[in-house]
């Protein structure tokens, strides 16, 4: 039951991340440049990543409790905390919690923490949506995707291409334009 819960959380997060990046790229590639959609895609990518990280935390806790047969499975309260969120597990604290329970570190922590700073700036001072595109892509592909591969054997572009192949290709062009490192996707091309 709980493994299914972590899988569902991950699937929703990965789909949401794919949708938000597709929206970001679609808005950037249109000539009328939709700044509101870029801002929404930025916020949605943070929410999606929270789901992915929380699902990974839950999965790691479940795998750990199964390997220690003497202890009980993850408590209902902990599952609710990871699903519904709590003040204890803010966006900034998720990398430490992930490391605590799994030993896995978020790759490119600077890109991860920059998203939090940009979110504060977006709501307090405002920010040009153009300045959200590169950090959002860097965050998604350099911080979140390595975790997706490590814990879930999945990549972001699999969730974008379901939506629109043209947008998928445009995201790849943006990754090259902004010199963003992507995880090794070769193993997915052979499947």
C-alpha positions as CSV (number, residue, x, y, z in Angstrom):
1,X,0.0,0.0,0.0
2,X,2.7,2.5,1.0
3,X,5.0,1.6,-1.9
4,X,2.0,2.3,-4.2
5,X,1.5,5.6,-2.4
6,X,5.1,6.6,-3.0
7,X,4.9,5.5,-6.7
8,X,1.7,7.5,-7.2
9,X,3.3,10.6,-5.5
10,X,6.2,10.3,-7.9
11,X,4.1,9.8,-11.0
12,X,2.0,12.9,-10.2
13,X,5.2,14.9,-9.5
14,X,7.0,13.7,-12.6
15,X,3.9,14.4,-14.8
16,X,3.5,17.8,-13.2
17,X,7.1,18.6,-13.8
18,X,6.8,17.6,-17.4
19,X,3.7,19.7,-17.8
20,X,5.3,22.7,-16.2
21,X,8.4,22.5,-18.3
22,X,6.4,22.0,-21.5
23,X,4.4,25.1,-20.5
24,X,7.6,27.1,-19.8
25,X,9.1,26.1,-23.2
26,X,5.8,26.7,-25.1
27,X,5.5,30.2,-23.6
28,X,9.1,31.0,-24.3
29,X,9.0,29.8,-27.9
30,X,5.9,31.8,-28.8
31,X,6.5,35.2,-30.3
32,X,4.0,36.9,-27.9
33,X,6.0,35.6,-24.9
34,X,3.5,34.7,-22.2
35,X,5.1,36.0,-19.0
36,X,2.3,34.8,-16.7
37,X,2.5,31.2,-17.9
38,X,6.3,31.2,-17.4
39,X,5.8,32.4,-13.8
40,X,3.2,29.7,-13.2
41,X,5.4,27.0,-14.8
42,X,8.2,28.2,-12.5
43,X,6.0,27.8,-9.4
44,X,4.6,24.5,-10.6
45,X,8.1,23.1,-11.2
46,X,8.8,23.7,-7.5
47,X,5.6,22.0,-6.4
48,X,6.3,19.1,-8.7
49,X,9.8,18.7,-7.3
50,X,8.5,18.7,-3.8
51,X,6.3,15.7,-4.7
52,X,9.2,13.9,-6.3
53,X,11.5,14.4,-3.4
54,X,8.8,13.5,-0.8
55,X,8.0,10.4,-2.8
56,X,11.7,9.5,-2.8
57,X,11.9,10.1,1.0
58,X,8.8,7.8,1.5
59,X,10.3,5.1,-0.8
60,X,13.6,5.2,1.0
61,X,11.9,5.0,4.4
62,X,9.8,2.1,3.3
63,X,12.8,0.2,1.8
64,X,14.7,0.9,5.0
65,X,11.9,-0.4,7.3
66,X,11.4,-3.5,5.2
67,X,15.1,-4.3,5.5
68,X,14.9,-3.9,9.2
69,X,12.1,-6.4,9.8
70,X,12.1,-5.8,13.5
71,X,10.7,-2.2,13.1
72,X,7.3,-1.2,12.0
73,X,6.5,0.1,8.6
74,X,6.5,3.9,8.2
75,X,3.7,5.4,10.4
76,X,0.5,6.8,9.1
77,X,1.4,10.1,10.6
78,X,4.7,10.2,8.6
79,X,2.9,9.3,5.4
80,X,0.4,12.1,5.9
81,X,3.2,14.5,6.7
82,X,4.9,13.6,3.4
83,X,1.6,13.8,1.4
84,X,0.0,16.8,2.9
85,X,3.1,18.6,3.9
86,X,4.0,20.2,7.1
87,X,5.8,23.2,8.4
88,X,8.6,20.8,9.4
89,X,9.4,19.8,5.8
90,X,9.8,23.0,3.9
91,X,11.2,23.1,0.4
92,X,14.6,24.2,1.8
93,X,14.7,21.3,4.2
94,X,13.8,18.5,1.8
95,X,17.4,17.9,0.6
96,X,18.6,17.4,4.2
97,X,15.7,15.1,4.9
98,X,16.3,13.1,1.7
99,X,20.0,12.7,2.7
100,X,19.0,11.8,6.3
101,X,16.8,8.9,5.2
102,X,18.5,7.7,2.1
103,X,22.0,9.0,2.0
104,X,21.3,10.6,-1.4
105,X,22.2,14.2,-2.1
106,X,20.5,16.6,-4.4
107,X,22.8,17.3,-7.3
108,X,23.7,20.9,-8.0
109,X,22.4,22.3,-4.7
110,X,23.1,25.8,-5.9
111,X,20.4,25.5,-8.6
112,X,18.0,24.0,-6.0
113,X,18.4,26.8,-3.5
114,X,18.3,29.5,-6.2
115,X,14.8,28.4,-6.9
116,X,13.8,29.2,-3.4
117,X,15.4,32.6,-3.6
118,X,13.7,33.4,-7.0
119,X,10.4,32.3,-5.6
120,X,10.8,34.9,-2.7
121,X,11.8,37.5,-5.2
122,X,8.9,36.7,-7.5
123,X,6.4,37.3,-4.7
124,X,8.1,40.1,-2.9
125,X,9.7,42.3,-5.6
126,X,8.7,40.8,-8.8
127,X,11.0,39.5,-11.4
128,X,11.2,39.4,-15.2
129,X,9.9,36.0,-16.3
130,X,12.7,35.8,-18.8
131,X,15.0,35.4,-15.8
132,X,13.1,32.3,-14.6
133,X,13.6,30.1,-17.7
134,X,17.3,29.2,-17.3
135,X,17.2,28.6,-13.5
136,X,14.0,26.5,-13.8
137,X,15.6,24.2,-16.5
138,X,18.9,24.0,-14.6
139,X,17.0,23.1,-11.4
140,X,14.9,20.5,-13.1
141,X,17.6,18.8,-15.1
142,X,20.6,19.2,-12.8
143,X,19.0,18.8,-9.4
144,X,15.8,16.8,-9.8
145,X,16.4,14.6,-12.8
146,X,19.4,12.8,-11.2
147,X,17.2,11.9,-8.3
148,X,14.5,10.7,-10.7
149,X,17.0,8.4,-12.4
150,X,18.6,7.2,-9.2
151,X,15.4,6.4,-7.3
152,X,12.8,5.8,-10.0
153,X,14.7,5.0,-13.2
154,X,12.9,7.8,-15.0
155,X,13.8,11.0,-16.9
156,X,11.9,14.3,-17.3
157,X,11.7,14.2,-21.1
158,X,9.6,11.1,-21.0
159,X,6.9,13.2,-19.3
160,X,7.2,16.1,-21.8
161,X,7.1,14.1,-25.0
162,X,3.7,12.7,-24.0
163,X,2.4,16.2,-24.4
164,X,4.1,17.5,-27.5
165,X,7.1,16.3,-29.5
166,X,7.9,19.8,-30.8
167,X,8.0,21.2,-27.2
168,X,10.3,18.2,-26.3
169,X,12.7,19.2,-29.0
170,X,12.5,22.9,-28.0
171,X,13.4,22.0,-24.4
172,X,16.4,20.1,-25.7
173,X,17.4,23.2,-27.7
174,X,17.0,25.4,-24.6
175,X,19.2,23.0,-22.6
176,X,22.0,23.4,-25.2
177,X,21.5,27.2,-25.4
178,X,21.8,27.6,-21.6
179,X,24.6,24.9,-21.4
180,X,22.6,22.9,-18.9
181,X,24.0,19.5,-18.0
182,X,21.6,16.6,-18.4
183,X,21.8,13.1,-17.0
184,X,22.8,10.2,-19.2
185,X,19.8,9.4,-21.3
186,X,21.5,6.7,-23.4
187,X,20.1,3.9,-21.4
188,X,16.5,5.0,-22.1
189,X,17.1,5.1,-25.9
190,X,17.8,1.4,-25.9
191,X,14.6,0.4,-24.0
